[in-house]
């Protein structure tokens, strides 16, 4: 499972400047994978901003 967590973490981090609480994100990915429940990811930016 650790390989899958790392793979998904790398995909999420692509193009990111910063990931706050990366350890917490790893725990959430582990739970998501083990329980087969999709992870909800929220982007912290305004896509309509110029």
Secondary structure, DSSP 8 states (H G I E B T S, - for coil): -HHHHHHHHHHHHTT-S--TTHHHHHHHHHHHHHHT--------S-TT--
